[in-house]
Amino acid sequence: MPAYNLHTSISYLKGVGPNRADLLKSELGIRTFADLLHFFPNRYIDRTHFFKINELQHNTAEIQIIGTLTHLKTVKQKRGSRLVATFTDGTGTMELVWFRGIKWIKESLKLNVPYVLFGRTTFYKGLFTMAHPEMELLSNYKKSLQKGMQPIYPSTEKLTNKGISNRVISKLMQHLFAEIGTSFSETLPVSILRKYAFITKKEALLNIHFPQNQVLLTKAQARLKFEELFFIQLQLIRKKLIRKAKIKGFCFEKVGDFFNDFYKNNLPFELTNAQKKVLKEIRKDLHSNAQMNRLLQGDVGSGKTIVALLSMLIALDNGFQAALMAPTEILATQHFNSITALLKGIPVKVKLLTGSTGAKDRKAIHQELESGELHILIGTHALIEDKVKFHNLGLAIIDEQHRFGVEQRSKMWLKNTLPPHILVMTATPIPRTLAMSVYGDLDISVIDELPPGRKEVITAHRFDKNRLSVFKFLKEEIAKGRQVYVVYPLINESEKMDYKDLMDGYDSISREFPKPEYQISIVHGKMKPEDKEFEMQRFIKGETQIMIATTVIEVGVNIPNASVMVIESAERFGLSQLHQLRGRVGRGAEQSYCILMSSFKLSSDAKTRLSTMVTTSDGFKIAEVDLKLRGPGNLMGTQQSGVLNLRIADIIKDAHVLKSARGEAISLLRTDPTLQLPENRNVKIAYLETSKNASIWAHIS
């Protein structure tokens, strides 16, 4: 029986010690034997083939040869010396050269003993030469676990500088297997192993670190990718089932006068089929006794606000209050204005609460909220302050939820004895693979069609040299009575640079569009809220034709008369941001345009982003491209929360594996929700183990 187990601190492994243990922990997050075991290589060098010296070609490929050293000599150079060895394998002779550490290398090398040699060759003066080769005695090589495919592990500059090379990691891995053996418990049910013809856990771990050939390596990767995604899905789906069973919610039994009055008399347009479908899903949730926790995805302009309002009216019909929380004051005000206008003539009391709300108004809101006189409260994170107490909050809607922290969102739950129903909305389309992973514990609704009468925004990419023709086009649009946005990027999060860029743009546009014929608004992050609001209002009222801004207008500005969006230095924006900005136009009945301005020098990623914007307006297609370009870690701020820190799977490349793993997890929990059946005993043990190590999943959504 081994002396150690997988929970043992890595400092006890042969070859580690306290200093290396600290480095492995800080650089790679490796704290225990289990962490090292699940630290997988990211590529491999094929060492299954041995060359003969007379077969060598004039190329730079890495090769390996078996042979012996017949002669060693030290050659003096201008600076220091070099060590030269003659190496033969019976078919020919080559030279090995060392320029560093030659004293101890010379002492360690043995003549006329078989070695396995690995490295890159060069051809010089009729002879093949290999500098600083990797060498191992053939007798040791035969005993070693590692032959065939050589794993290359992820590393950092600090590790390399401290001498923890790939070879050292490989050596530690060999010590680990020697210490704990290979008696790993199986973690997947027999039915899944048979269905997908997976190799055992023991074979998979052995062949991921010490693959004997390509076939076994492929089988090991397939098994371990599935397993990683399967246990993540098992956690997410089980969490959802437990929440639905345990967390009781208010039962909204009826659809009454508020809803029906609005639907018959105030609904500005016929709901799309997608909106009706989503509303049906929400109504079903609100009618059950479980707390709703639903994510509503819908592209910019798809009509999420109407769905949100109708949901709030159901809460009111059942004697409850509703709240809508938005990430910015601009967006909160936007929601307040549009909802107030939609409810005209219906006796529903709606108030706005933001950081700018005065003390007198704030006090009145607090009182009306506690008495139940106030029906709907719309605002920013001011809604979750301790002073804000509801009479009976039944539904909380959170817009653009990824802009709020977990703690902020959870405070909404604490406003009642029973948690309110939660509807989370986002206009950032989330690719299906990411939604299954990050939001796998939420019910997901999608509005995937635009309201009738909406025209698709025409998008064009223009270089800086085309600026005069772009200005000519803007003048033509303004002459038709339209308005124009010109947006500048936030460069390196530096407000100074951002401000300078904006002001340079303002100067050149002011020269091209002079007063009094043209009026220009300007909005940026350094302005006081009241000044920002003043400029916004001038544009909303049509007093100015051009709005020059930074990305503060990314969300929450609804001006149907604005028909052109010019995005300066478009190559500096991410795809989702470009898509959000484009969504600011095309809100009226007129044809709208988005012009992406860029310099001529573009990276390949920037070219992909701009061409994607020109060829499609489908937010989900755009999100898929964005996911491929940026990876899941950077999309929607998942990096900060440690989400999707996957060890071997890749949710983009392995989307089909994710789908299968999710399907199997759902199927298993359908037949055995508590994992009590004898055939799932090993699954339960592994599930409890992964749950301990993946506490982040408890905080998602």
N, C-alpha and C positions, 0 to 999 in steps of 0.2 A: 504493500500500500504506500503511495507517495507521501512524503513528509508534509507537503504543502497542498493547498487547494486553490481554486480559481479566485478566492477572495483574498489571498495572501498579498501583502504589499509588495510592489515590484522591487523594492530595495533589497528583498531577501533572495532575489534571483542571482544565480552565479553570473559574475561579470557586470553587475549593476552597481550596488553600493549607494550610499546616501547622496553623493553629488550627482551621479548619473540619474538617480531616481528623481531628484528635484528638476533636472533638465527635461526628462521624459514627461514629467507631470506638467510643467509650465509650457513646454513647446507642443506636446502632442496629446495632452490630457490623459496620459497613461499612468494610472495609479496602482492597478492590481494586475495579477497574472491574467485575469479575464480580459482586461483592457488591451493587454499586449496580444493575446490570442485573437481578439477581434480587430486588431490593427492590420488591415489588409493591404497587400501590394497594389499599386495603381498601374503597373505594367510589368512585362516580363521580357527577359532576353532568352532566346531559344538556344539552349546549350545541349541539345540532344544529338547534334552532329559533330563528329571529330574529323578534322582535315588532316591530310598528309602534306608535308612541306612541298612536295612536287606538284600538288594540286592548287597551290595558292595563286590568287589572281591579283592584279594591280588595282585594288579598290580599298575603301576605308571601312569595310565591314568588320565587326568583331568576330573573331574565330577562336576555336580551341584545338589544341594539338597535344598528343601524348608523346613524350620523348625524354631524353636525358641530357644533362649538362656534361660536356666533356672537357671544358677549359674555362678558367676565370682569369681576368687580368684587369689591373687598374691603369687607366690612361690619364696622364697629366693633361690639363687644359690651361688656357689663359687664366681662367678663374677656377680654382679647385681641380677636382678630378671627376672622371666618370668610370663606372664599373661596366665591363663588357664581358658577356658570357657566350660561349659557343654552344648551340643547342642542336641536337640531331634526333631524327626519328627513324633512321634507316633508309628514308627515301631522299633525304637531302639535309642541308645544314642552313641554319639562320643565326642571326645575332640578337641577343637580348641586351638592353642598355638601361642603366640606372644613373640618374644625375643627382639624386638626393638620398640621404640615409645610407650611403654605400657601405659604411663600416659595419653596421649590424646586419645588413643584407648579405654581405660577403661571408660573415661568420655563420649565418643561418643556412646558407645554401649547401647542398651536398652534391658531389660529383658522382656520375655513373649510377644514379638512383632515378627510377621513373617518376616524372612529374606530369601533372595536368596543367597546361599553360592556357591562359585566356587573355586576349587583348586585341588591339588594332595593329596591323602591320603597315610598314612603309617599304618601298623598294628603292634602294640606294646603291649605286655602283655594282649592279648585278647581284645584289644580295638582299633578301628580306630581313627587315629589322623590326623588333617590337620593343617599345620603350615602356618601362615600369609595368611589366605584365603582372596579372594575378597568377600566383603559383600555389599549387597544393600537391603534396606528395600523393601519388596514385593510390598508395595503401590507405591514406586518410580519406581520400575522395570516395573510395569504395565503401567505407564505413559510414560516410556522411549521409544524412537524410536528403541533403540538397544536391540533386543531380538532375539533369534534364533542363527544365525551364527555370531560369534564375529570376527570382522576384526582385522588383525594384520598389522600395517603400517610399511613401511621401516623406519629405524632410524639410528642414528649415536651415537658413544660413547659420544660425546660432549653433545648431546641432553639428553641422559640418565643421564649423570652426573649433568646436570643442572635441572633435575627434570621433563623434558618434556617426560613423559613415554607414552606408547601406550594408557593408560587410559586417559591421558590428551588430546592426539590427538583426541580420540573418543569423548571426552566431547566437544572439540572445534568444531568438526563436527556437534554435536547436536545443539550447539549454532548457527552455520552457517545456518543450515536448519530452525531453529526457526526464524532467522533474515531475511532470503531472501525468505522464503516460498518454495513451490515446483512448482511454475508456470514457468517451464523452456520451452523456445520456442523449437519447433521441428526443427531439422536441416537436416533431410533426406527426400527425396521426397516420397510421398505416394506410388508410384510404387515400390520403393525399400523396404519400410516397409512391403508391402503386399507380395512381391516376397520371402523375406527371413523370413517372419512371425516375424519380430522384435517387441519387446515391445517399448513403447514410450520413449522419452528422459527422461521425468520425472520419469517413472518407473525404467529406467535403472540406473539413478544417485542415486535414493533412495535405490535400491536393491544392488548397488555395495558397499555402505557404511553401510546400515542397512538391509542386506538380511533376509527375513523372513524364507526362507528354501533353500535347495540345488537347486531346480528347478529354482526358481526366480534368484538366484545368477548366474547360468549358462546362463540364458537368458540375464541378464544384461551384463555379460562379453562378450558374442557373439556380442551384439549390439554395445558396446563401442569399441571393437577391430576393428570391421568393419568400424565404423565411423572414428576412428583415421587414419586408413590406406587409407580410401576413400578420405579424405581431403588432405592428403599428395600427393596421386596420382593425384588428381584434380589440385593441384598447379603445380606439375611437368609437367603434360601433357599440361595444359593451357599455361604454360611458353614456352613450346616447340612450340605450335601453334602460340602464339604471336610473338615469335622470327622469325618463318618462314614467318609470314605475314609482320612483320615490318622490320627486318634486311635484307636488300637486300645484295646480294653477286654478285661477278663477274660471268657472264655467259660464261663458256668455251664451245663455240659452236662446236669446231671441234677436231677430233683426227687426228694429222698430221704426218709430217715426223719423228720428234724425236721419238714419240711413235712407229710408224710402223717400222722404221729402227731398233730400239732396239728389238722389238718383233720378227722380222723376222731373224735378224742376230746375236744378242747378248744374247738372253734369254737362260740361261744355261740348262734349263730343261723345260719340258712340265708343264704348270701350273696345279695344282690340281683343281678339280671341286669346292672345297671350295674357293680357291683363285679367280677363275673366277667369282663365285657368288658375292664375296665381291667387286671385281673390277667393276662389273656391278652396284652394289649399289652406289659405289663412283662416277662412271661416271654419273649416273642419278642425283645425288646431284649437281655435278659440272655443269651440263647442265641446272639446274633450275636457277631461278633468286634469290633464297634464299641462305643465307650463310650456307654452310655445317658445321655441328657440330656433327661429328661421332666418336664413340669409336670403335676401332678395337681390338678385343681380339684374341689372338692366342698363343697356347702353345709355349714353347721354341723350336725353330727349325721348326716352321710351315710355315715359308716363308713370314713373315710380311714385311721384308725389300724390297723384290721384288715388292710387292703390293704398298708400299710407293713410290718406285722409278717410277713405271709405272704411278702413280697418279701425281708425280712431272713432268713427261714428258708431260702429258696432259696440265699442267699449262704452260710449256715452248712452247708447240705448239700453245697456244693462246696468246703468247707475254707477259707472266707473269714470275716472278721469284718464286722460292720455297725455303723454309727453313726447316731444320730438327734439332730439339733441343733435346739433350740427357742429363740425369742428371749428368753423370760423364765424365771426360776427356777420360778415357779408352773406354767407350761406344761410345762417339762421334768419337774418332779416328777409332774405329772398323767400324762404319758406313761409315766414309770417305773412308777408305781403300777398303771396299767391294764395295761401289758404284762406286768409281774411276775405280776399276778393271772391273766391269760390263759394264761401259760406254766406254771401250777401243775402239777407232776408231770412236766414235760418237762425233761431235763437240759441246760438252756441257762442259762449264767451271764450275768446282766445287772447292770450297775452304773450309778450316777448320779454325774455329775461337774458341779458348779456352783461358783460363787464361794464358797458357804458350806461346801463339802466341807473337812473338817479335814485337816491336814497328814499325819496317820497314814494315814487312808483314801485320801488322794490318792496317797501313795507306793505303797500296795498296788495301787491301780488301774493306776498307771504300769507296775509290774512285771508284773501279770497280762496287761496289754494287749500288752506287748512279747513276752511268752513265748507268747501265743496262747491262754492259759488262759481269758481273758475273751472271750466271744462277741459281746455287744452292749453298746455304751457309749451311754448317753443323757445329754444335758446341754445346757448353754448354750454361749456362745462360748468357754467354758473348754476345749472340745474342740479348738479350733484353736491353742491355745498350743503353742509350740515343744517344750515338755517332753513333750507327749502324742505318743507314737510307737506306731503299731499294728504288729502282727506281719505282717498282710496284710489291709488294709482293702479289701473288695470292693464295698461299697455304702454310700453316704452319703445320708441322707435329711435334707432341710432343710425345717422346718415354718415357715409364714408367712414365706417367704423375703424379701418386700419390706422386712422389718424389719432385715435384715442388709445391710451394705455389700458392694460388689463385692469389695473386698479380702478381707474376712472369708470370703466364700463361696469365693473362689479358693484360699484356704489349704488347704481340704479336698483339693484336687487334689494338693498337694505332699506328702501323707502317704505316697505310694507311688512306685515307679518308673513303674508304669502308673497312670493316673488311675482312681479308683474309678467305678463307675456312680453317676450322680447322679439322685435323685428329689426334685423340689421340690414341696412341698405348700402349698396355700393354701385357706383357708375364705372368702376374699374373692372372690366370683364375679367373673370378669373378662369384660366384654362381648366378644362375638366380634370386633368391629372392633378393640378395643384389643389383644386377644390376638394377632390377625393382625399387628399393627404392632409391639407391644413384645416379644412373645414369639414372633415369627415364625420364629426359628431353633431353637426348642424343639419337640419332639414334645409334643402336648397330649392329655391324657386327662381325661375329665369323668365324675364320678359324679353323675348327675342324677336319682336317686330316693332317697327315704328308706327306711330299713329298715322292714319290716312291723310294725304295732302302734304306730308313732309317730303321735300325734294332732297335728293342726295347732294351733299356738298361736293362741288368740283374741286379737286386738289391738284395743284401744279407745283413743280420744283423749278426754281429759277436761281441762277448764279448772280453774284453781286454785279457782274458786268451788265445784267439785264435790268438794273434798277430803274433806269429812265422809262422803259416801257411799262414797268410795274406801276410807277407813279402816274403815268398817262392813264392806265386802266383804273386806278383809284379815283382819279378826277372824273372819269366817265361814270363810275358808280355813284359818287357823291352828287354829280349833276342830276342823277335819277332820284335823288332824295335819300339815298342809303347812307349808312354809317360804317366806319372802318376801325378795326383794332390793329395796333402794331405792337407786338409783344417782344420783349428782350429777355434773354436768359439770365438766370442767377448764376454767375460764374464762380466756381469753387466756393460756393456759399459765402463769398465775400461781398458784403453790402457796398463797400467802396467801389469795387470794380464794376459791380452791377449798376451802381448809380452813375458812374462815369459813362458806361456803355449806353445807358438810357439817355443821359443828357446829350451825348454826341448825336444820338439818333434824333432827339428832339430838335437840336439845332438844324440838322440837315432837312428834316421834314418841315420845320418852320420856314426855311428859305424856299422850299418847293411849293408849300401851301400857305402863302402869306395872308395876314389879316388885312382887311376885315372880311375878305371873301371866304376865308376858312377859319374856323375856331377849333382849338385843340385842347383836349383834357390830358392831364398826366397823373398817373397813380403809381406809387412805388412803396416799398416796405418801410422807408425812413419817415414817411409822412405821419402826422398826427391823425388819429381816427376821424376826427371831425373834418379835417381838410380832405382826407380820402373820400369821405362820404359826400362832401360838397362837389368834388370833381365827378364822382360817380353820378350824382343827381343831375349835373349839367348834361352829361352824356345821355342818361336815361330820358331826360326831357327833350333831347334833340337840339339843345343849345350849342353843342359841339359836334363836329362831324367825325373827328378822329380822336381815338383814345390810345395814348401811348402808355404802355404799362409793363411791369415785370409780371411774373407768374401769379401775382395776387389775384388775377382775374380767372385763374384756372378753374375754380369752381364757384358756382353761385351767382353768376351774372346772367340775367335773362332779358336780352334786348332784341325783340323780333326784327327791329328795323336794321340791325347790324348785319350786313351781308358779306363783308370781307374780313378775313383774319390773315394778317401778314405775320409770319413768325420769323424773326431775324435770328441769324446764326442757328438755324434749325438743327444743324448737325450736333449741337451741344445739348439737345433735349433727348430724354428717353422716349421710347415709343408711346408708352401709356400717357405721358404728359402731352405729347403732340396730339394724341387722340382726344384727350380731355379739352385741350385748347380749341381744337377744330369744332368741338361740340358747342362752343359759345356762339357759333353762327349757324344758320340754317334753321332758325327757330320761327321764322315767319313764312309767308306763302311764296316769297320771291326766291329766285335762284341765288344760292350763296357760294362763296369761293374761299378756299384756304390756299395761301401762297407760302411755300417753304423757301426762304432765302438762305443760301449757304455760300461759303467760299468754294473755290474750285478744288482745293486739296481736301479730299475726304477719305477717311479710313474705310475699310471694307464693311465694318459694322454700320457706320454712318450711311453708306450707300444703301445697305439693306433696309435700314430704318426708313429712309426717305422714299425708296421705291415702294416699300410696303404701304406707306401712307398714300402714295399716288394711286396704287392699284386696288386698294380695298378700303371700305369704310366699315367693315364688319369688325366690331370690337373684339369678338372672340378669336377671330383669325389673327388680329393684331396682337392679342395677348399671347397666343401660341408662339408667334415669331419672337416676341419680347422674352418669353420664357426660354426659348432656345438661345437667344443672344446673351441674356443676363444670368440665366440660371435661377433656380427657385429661391436661393438665399437672398437675392437682392430684390426680388419682386415683392411688392407690397410690404416692404420693411420686415420680412420674416427673419432677416439676418439678426436683428437686435434680440429677438426672443429665443434664438437658438433652435428655431423650428427647422426641421428637415436636415439635421446634421447627420446625413445618412453615411453609413460606413462603407457600403459596397454598391447599393442600388442607386440608380439615377432616374428620377421620376420622368425625365424627358425621354431618354433613350429606352427606358424600361417601362413605358406606359402600359404595354400589353401585359407585363408581369403584374403591375399594380392592379390592373383590372381583374386578372385571374385571382390574385391574392385577396382582393376585396370580396369577390364573389364567394370564395371558399370560406372566408371569415363570416360572412352573412349566413351562409348555408349551415355552418357549424353551430353558430349561436341560435339559429332558428330551432335546431333539434336539441341543443344542450346549452341554454342561456347561462347557466351557472357553472358550466364545465365540470359537472359532477360525474358524468358517465365514466366507467373504468377505462374505456378506450381513449378518453381525452385527458387521462391523468398527467401524462408527460406534457401535454399542451398547457395545462393549468400551472404546473411547476414553472415552465418557461415563461408563461404569461405573467405570473407574479414577480418573477425575476426581472423581466424587461420593464414592468410597471414601476419597480423600485428605481431603475436606472433612467427612466424617462419621465421624470416629474413634469417636464415642460408641457407634456400633452394635457396635463390637468388644467393648464391656463389658456389653451387655445380657445379662441372665440368667447 
